């Protein structure tokens, strides 16, 4: 599953959950707005955490690819040096 799809699903799920909460909650408008504010903050915090996790994993993947690329270049350079000798 791609990170974009996960994040999109995460945000849509949060919005649907908030909407269902609004429709089923027997409270005043002021209480509902306060609840929405809290839920929006929670969703934002979770989204930020997810983005940080995705960035961290992407950084790890890039570093791993760079290390593998360096190893391949070193092997090729060694092979070229052997052929010159």
C-alpha positions as CSV (number, residue, x, y, z in Angstrom):
1,X,0.0,0.0,0.0
2,X,1.4,3.4,-0.9
3,X,1.9,6.1,1.7
4,X,-0.3,8.5,-0.3
5,X,-3.2,6.0,-0.3
6,X,-2.8,5.3,3.4
7,X,-2.7,9.0,4.3
8,X,-5.7,9.7,2.1
9,X,-7.7,6.8,3.7
10,X,-6.6,8.0,7.1
11,X,-7.9,11.5,6.5
12,X,-11.2,10.3,4.9
13,X,-11.8,7.9,7.8
14,X,-11.3,10.8,10.2
15,X,-13.7,13.0,8.4
16,X,-16.3,10.2,8.2
17,X,-15.9,9.5,11.9
18,X,-16.4,13.2,12.7
19,X,-19.5,13.4,10.5
20,X,-21.1,10.3,12.1
21,X,-20.3,11.7,15.5
22,X,-22.1,14.9,14.6
23,X,-25.2,13.2,13.3
24,X,-25.5,10.9,16.3
25,X,-24.6,13.4,19.1
26,X,-27.5,14.9,21.0
27,X,-25.8,18.1,22.1
28,X,-26.0,21.8,21.5
29,X,-24.4,23.6,18.6
30,X,-21.7,25.1,20.9
31,X,-20.9,21.7,22.3
32,X,-20.8,20.3,18.8
33,X,-18.4,23.0,17.6
34,X,-16.1,22.4,20.5
35,X,-16.2,18.7,19.9
36,X,-15.3,19.3,16.2
37,X,-12.4,21.5,17.2
38,X,-11.0,18.8,19.4
39,X,-11.5,16.1,16.7
40,X,-9.9,18.3,14.1
41,X,-6.8,18.8,16.4
42,X,-6.7,15.0,17.0
43,X,-6.8,14.3,13.3
44,X,-4.2,16.9,12.6
45,X,-1.8,15.4,15.2
46,X,-2.4,11.9,13.9
47,X,-1.8,13.1,10.3
48,X,1.4,14.8,11.3
49,X,2.6,11.7,13.1
50,X,1.8,9.6,10.0
51,X,3.7,12.1,7.7
52,X,6.7,12.0,10.0
53,X,6.7,8.2,10.0
54,X,6.4,8.1,6.2
55,X,9.3,10.6,5.9
56,X,11.4,8.6,8.3
57,X,10.8,5.4,6.4
58,X,11.5,7.1,3.1
59,X,14.8,8.5,4.4
60,X,15.8,4.9,5.5
61,X,14.9,3.6,2.0
62,X,16.9,6.3,0.3
63,X,19.9,5.7,2.6
64,X,19.7,2.0,1.9
65,X,19.5,2.6,-1.8
66,X,22.5,4.9,-1.7
67,X,24.6,2.3,0.2
68,X,23.7,-0.4,-2.3
69,X,24.5,2.0,-5.2
70,X,27.8,2.8,-3.6
71,X,28.6,-0.9,-3.2
72,X,27.7,-1.6,-6.9
73,X,29.9,1.3,-8.0
74,X,32.8,0.0,-5.9
75,X,32.4,-3.5,-7.4
76,X,32.3,-2.1,-10.9
77,X,35.4,0.1,-10.2
78,X,37.2,-3.0,-8.9
79,X,36.3,-5.0,-11.9
80,X,37.5,-2.2,-14.2
81,X,40.8,-1.9,-12.3
82,X,41.3,-5.7,-12.6
83,X,40.7,-5.5,-16.4
84,X,43.3,-2.7,-16.7
85,X,45.9,-4.7,-14.8
